[in-house]
Amino acid sequence: MERAVPLAVPLGQTEVFQALQRLHMTIFSQSVSPCGKFLAAGNNYGQIAIFSLSSALSSEAKEESKKPVVTFQAHDGPVYSMVSTDRHLLSAGDGEVKAWLWAEMLKKGCKELWRRQPPYRTSLEVPEINALLLVPKNSLILAGGDCQLHTMDLETGTFTRVLRGHTDYIHCLALRERSPEVLSGGEDGAVRLWDLRTAKEVQTIEVYKHEECSRPHNGRWIGCLATDSDWMVCGGGPALTLWHLRSSTPTTIFPIRAPQKHVTFYQDLILSAGQGRCVNQWQLSGELKAQVPGSSPGLLSLSLNQQPAAPECKVLTAAGNSCRVDVFTNLGYRAFSLSF
Amino acid sequence: MSSESSKKRKPKVIRSDGAPAEGKRNRSDTEQEGKYYSEEAEVDLRDPGRDYELYKYTCQELQRLMAEIQDLKSRGGKDVAIEIEERRIQSCVHFMTLKKLNRLAHIRLKKGRDQTHEAKQKVDAYHLQLQNLLYEVMHLQKEITKCLEFKSKHEEIDLVSLEEFYKEAPPDISKAEVTMGDPHQQTLARLDWELEQRKRLAEKYRECLSNKEKILKEIEVKKEYLSSLQPRLNSIMQASLPVQEYLFMPFDQAHKQYETARHLPPPLYVLFVQATAYGQACAHMKSSQPPRQDKTLSVAIEGSVDEAKALFKPPEDSQDDESDSDAEEEQTTRRRPTLGVQLDDKRKEMLKRHPLSVMLDLKCKDDSVLHLTFYYLMNLNIMTVKAKVTTAMELITPISAGDLLSPDSVLSCLYPGDHGKKTPNPANQYQFDKVGILTLSDYVLELGHPYLWVQKLGGLHFPKEQPQQTVIADHSLSASHMETTMKLLKTRVQSRLALHKQFASLEHGIVPVTSDCQYLFPAKVVSRLVKWVTVAHEDYMELHFTKDIVDAGLAGDTNLYYMALIERGTAKLQAAVVLNPGYSSIPPVFQLCLNWKGEKTNSNDDNIRAMEGEVNVCYKELCGPWPSHQLLTNQLQRLCVLLDVYLETESHDDSVEGPKEFPQEKMCLRLFRGPSRMKPFKYNHPQGFFSHR
């Protein structure tokens, strides 16, 4: 019967364009608000979307509550990294770091509070900022395309120090909680340990030179880093490896072929994600505890919402090569996805 | 103690009882009363408490005396009688006292009652008075509010504002010195002024009426004059015919066409009128050329007029403006007796076209012509169109371009979603059910496509909510859609012809980049297109790397599907292309699969995903000069460039011996950037280097 034939969705020019844009969207960064109820996600078009975790997780959540509360154009280029202080959201990507007030972001037409550009040596291309890291004494460390770590005083907004050493661009940063030391991992395949007091490089681990973790066909780059006291886990081109920092020796090599793009310690587990649909959970011994599939073909960032202010929103969110942010209410399965 | 009390009592007794004995017998009644009253008065003087004491005492005495008498009696004896006597006397006295006390008590009781009663009456009286007063107060208050709320008629009258009043009203009405201070007088004055004004306006109204009457009469006279003009004009027309022929001015021919047009069914008539009007408007805009010589749009009527005339005679005397659903009703009822005959006949009857059709020839800039023939299906009350494209030069038809200019698909989805496969008239479905037609799409090749825009050009609009409502051809609807539709038709034909041309080259492995788009690409592109073929919709759906597009709803069955293969050395890049009929305003969509050191698609390689994004999302920079018909070619050339960049920047695996297969020739600022290690896909034109987006 003619009536029964389903209507082909009439797609006009703008609808097709929007569909294509969503299809080719990559979410690079996530950050949870200080109140723990909102999640900011930044994509490759320079947009930041704010999702309300509390309404998406509430019992009367509808499809609409999985859509962003507000979306705005934050940068011209991709938003590679975001962190939240107790009042601000700091976002960076195309060579600039911008600060947004959490309290005002939910309103339409939000303007950035301030914007700063680290002092780059001039080049044809503005170097990108791949990682932001909040360190004690109200400072921020930026690292990315110019192979340097810039420290910025958040009080005054001035750039105080430059840490040089990497020979290629920097992918990731991690802070050692107890001693004021920062780790950085980059495209050159080295993990460097910096003492913040002296601004000196104190240790270098060239991961790809260790035969057990080197994988030359994937390249040498270090894509992700995480630390926990004397332990460090890093991955990327070389295999995902757990290191003992004081002795600079690899202790566990995790058996996964795909390059990993994000890794984090969680209780007595290590969570990692990268190419492939799954969030991997590892025992420290190197045993794969679980692989939880998400909805994106590749993951770039994980975010654990552990804000004590919102215990009901304690979730793991994962985002990557799609317009969706997967939400895991427990580590066992994907509950639902937030979507741009 | 007894003696004391008896002493006390005595004078009383004497006063009360003894008085009549002592006093004169002839005392008047008043005296009697006085005596009576005296006892009453005595009540006032005596203390009730003491009386009570006395009463108690007397009773005790009596008890005692009785006990003694009893005692004496039981003892017996001579002198007992005397003693008993004495005691009896005493007890008699006590009884007297008791009696007296009893009387007093009665009197007191009565008095008390009287007093209470009196007091109660007084209270009642006061209460009544209070009630009266309260009622009066309430009544007064009500009166006051009634007064306050009183609405006067004058409040409803719209008065001119105070300033205006003082400015315009004559002083004998406004009396400023009196009214300024007194609002009451002021209001009265304003009302006076209002009355005055209204009187004047009424006067004016009457004047206007009489004026109108006069003008009407004039019009009447002029009309009479005009009607007398008609015969004279006719004779002039007759006389001018030879002159027209002599001067080749085909007014009459046009007139004849209009005559034929009278027999068109309403929707075709609307289309004819609107298209002719649009064609003339277009022709007039090019004022340099003489009108009717080089027309972009020409309209003609085809078919037999006699048949059309015959069609309207049997049911009724030809009534052109009558809506067709009535005629349709008429016919079905007429047909009913022959329902038993074959279903096929009925179907044919239902799908019958009006004998007249409207031909529309739309000429494009490059002399290709789009021939549109519009038909009207009488019983279904819808219009259909058949399209044909003729080109100035003979075209070599590439295999892959088969569907591009076919009458079946050339006009598909002119507006989003309008694929012309099903009837736009919701009422038709019920008619189809009767004769067993499943869907109109089986008949469109023969009948033409019932696109929505065709209905709109014919002024037919089918509201979805009321399918049964009679639809009447509407000129304004047709007029509002004519221009956009004609423009769309033209762009469609041009873009199809452009695609046609591009496909001819693509099939031979040449990506025909035009000179004005050359700046989008570097001079040296090594990757080559080696294959360009059409694929069926089903085959496209089954490809393993097109799932995203299918899921996003971008792979409808109205699209055209192609497969391109780009090669460089051992690397083979497959690209599945979805070509929307709305090309080039809607871009072709590419999905890639690279076979080189394993199979790479968007799900396992971020850079393949980025390459797709480059051609699909950033297509606007590839459009080239308007109307961007070169988009497809540019996208394919861009893919070749992207493949070059991808292969040349692939990091060399140190463990593998030998030189790199693809040495880096492109100038790149950096090889990788960002967390997903993007390659530098963006080409910077004048400098010729590649950078990241």
Interface residues (C-beta under 8 A of the other chain):
Chain A: M1 E2 R3 V5 L7 A8 V9 P10 L11 G12 Q13 E15 V16 F17 A19 L20 Q21 R22 L23 H24 T26 F28 N44 G77 P78 Y80 S123 L124 E125 E128 N130 G145 Y169 H171 E187 P216 H217 G219 W221 G223 K261 Q275 G276 P297 G298 L300 N321
Chain B: Y415 P416 G417 D418 H419 K422 T423 Q429 F432 L438 T439 L440 S441 D548 I549 A552 G553 L554 G556 D557 T558 N580 G582 S585 I586 P587 V589 N602 S603 N604 D606 R609 E612 G613 N616 V617 S651 D653 D654 S655 L669 R670 F672 R673 G674 P675 S676 R677 F689 S691 H692 R693
